Amino acid sequence: MELQDLIGEKMFSGIDFENDKIKTWGDNFEDCQCVNFVLDGQVYTAVEDPDDGYRSSMKEIKEGITQVKNIFTPVRVLSRMKADDTYGKNDTLELINIANGKTVFEVGTDNSDDYYPTWVAVFSPENLSA
């Protein structure tokens, strides 16, 4: 699946982060961050691709089966793709709290067309209106 599949008005009701090991090449494994979040009652998992320590990006997003531990009263959000900026192209999903217009969660890759892309997984609970 793609981040664009999640665009629209949604109910955001949970999120948690974990570290996991992913196979990079050969028999090598590297630590990466995973974020599990709940939109409209469905869990999604975004996985970091740490690349080489200087570069990182989102490896994949998939429907998850993980149970999310940090559950809260659902908040109505607008799920949209982050606009490109002067630094480059972004492939990042933003969840905007409809009640106050503030960003509550971002996930994906900033500067996705740059030599140094950046994994983004930022949760701002202070912007929830619950």
C-alpha positions as CSV (number, residue, x, y, z in Angstrom):
1,M,0.0,0.0,0.0
2,E,1.0,3.7,-0.4
3,L,0.6,6.7,2.0
4,Q,-1.8,8.2,-0.6
5,D,-4.2,5.4,0.1
6,L,-4.8,7.0,3.6
7,I,-5.8,10.5,2.3
8,G,-9.1,11.9,3.5
9,E,-11.1,12.6,6.7
10,K,-10.3,9.9,9.3
11,M,-10.6,9.1,13.0
12,F,-7.2,8.8,14.6
13,S,-7.4,6.8,17.8
14,G,-4.0,5.3,18.7
15,I,-0.3,5.2,18.1
16,D,2.9,3.5,19.5
17,F,6.5,3.2,18.5
18,E,8.8,0.2,18.6
19,N,12.2,-0.8,17.4
20,D,12.7,-3.9,15.2
21,K,15.5,-5.5,13.1
22,I,15.1,-5.6,9.3
23,K,17.2,-7.6,6.9
24,T,19.3,-5.1,4.8
25,W,21.6,-7.3,2.6
26,G,23.0,-10.8,2.8
27,D,22.6,-12.0,6.4
28,N,22.9,-8.5,7.9
29,F,20.2,-6.9,10.0
30,E,19.9,-3.4,11.2
31,D,17.8,-1.7,13.8
32,C,14.9,0.4,12.6
33,Q,11.9,2.2,14.0
34,C,8.4,1.1,13.4
35,V,5.3,3.1,14.2
36,N,1.8,1.5,14.6
37,F,-1.2,3.9,14.3
38,V,-4.9,3.5,14.1
39,L,-7.1,5.2,11.5
40,D,-10.8,4.4,11.3
41,G,-10.3,1.4,13.6
42,Q,-7.6,-0.1,11.3
43,V,-4.0,-0.5,12.4
44,Y,-1.3,0.5,10.0
45,T,2.5,0.0,10.5
46,A,5.1,2.2,8.9
47,V,8.6,0.8,8.8
48,E,11.9,2.8,8.6
49,D,14.6,1.8,6.2
50,P,17.8,3.0,8.0
51,D,19.9,2.7,4.8
52,D,23.5,3.6,5.9
53,G,23.2,5.7,9.1
54,Y,23.3,9.0,7.2
55,R,20.3,8.4,5.1
56,S,16.9,7.0,6.1
57,S,13.5,6.7,4.6
58,M,10.2,4.9,5.0
59,K,10.7,1.3,3.8
60,E,7.0,0.4,3.6
61,I,3.6,1.0,5.1
62,K,1.2,-1.9,5.5
63,E,-2.0,-2.9,7.3
64,G,-0.8,-4.1,10.6
65,I,-2.0,-6.8,12.9
66,T,-0.1,-5.4,16.0
67,Q,-2.2,-4.4,18.9
68,V,-1.6,-0.7,19.7
69,K,-1.1,0.0,23.4
70,N,-1.5,3.8,23.3
71,I,-5.2,4.2,22.6
72,F,-7.2,7.4,23.1
73,T,-10.6,8.9,22.4
74,P,-10.8,9.1,18.5
75,V,-9.9,12.5,17.1
76,R,-11.2,13.7,13.7
77,V,-8.3,14.4,11.4
78,L,-7.6,15.4,7.8
79,S,-5.1,13.0,6.4
80,R,-3.1,14.6,3.6
81,M,0.3,14.5,1.9
82,K,2.8,17.1,3.1
83,A,3.6,19.8,0.6
84,D,7.0,19.9,-1.0
85,D,9.3,22.7,0.3
86,T,12.5,24.5,-0.6
87,Y,14.6,21.5,0.6
88,G,13.0,19.1,-1.8
89,K,10.2,16.7,-2.4
90,N,8.3,15.1,0.5
91,D,6.6,11.8,0.6
92,T,5.1,12.3,4.1
93,L,1.6,11.8,5.4
94,E,0.3,14.5,7.8
95,L,-2.7,14.1,10.2
96,I,-4.2,17.5,10.9
97,N,-6.6,17.8,13.8
98,I,-9.8,19.2,12.3
99,A,-10.8,20.9,15.5
100,N,-7.7,23.1,15.9
101,G,-5.8,22.8,12.6
102,K,-2.6,21.5,14.2
103,T,-0.5,18.6,13.0
104,V,-0.8,15.6,15.4
105,F,1.2,13.0,13.4
106,E,3.6,12.9,10.4
107,V,5.0,9.7,8.9
108,G,7.0,9.0,5.7
109,T,10.1,10.5,4.0
110,D,11.1,14.1,3.8
111,N,13.6,15.2,1.0
112,S,12.7,11.9,-0.8
113,D,14.5,13.1,-4.0
114,D,17.7,14.2,-2.2
115,Y,20.9,12.4,-1.5
116,Y,20.1,12.5,2.2
117,P,16.4,11.6,2.6
118,T,15.0,11.6,6.1
119,W,12.6,9.2,7.9
120,V,9.8,11.1,9.6
121,A,7.7,9.7,12.4
122,V,6.6,12.6,14.6
123,F,3.7,12.4,17.1
124,S,2.6,15.6,18.8
125,P,0.1,14.6,21.4
126,E,-0.1,18.2,22.7
127,N,-2.0,19.0,19.4
128,L,-4.8,16.5,20.2
129,S,-8.0,18.2,21.2
130,A,-9.2,15.2,23.3
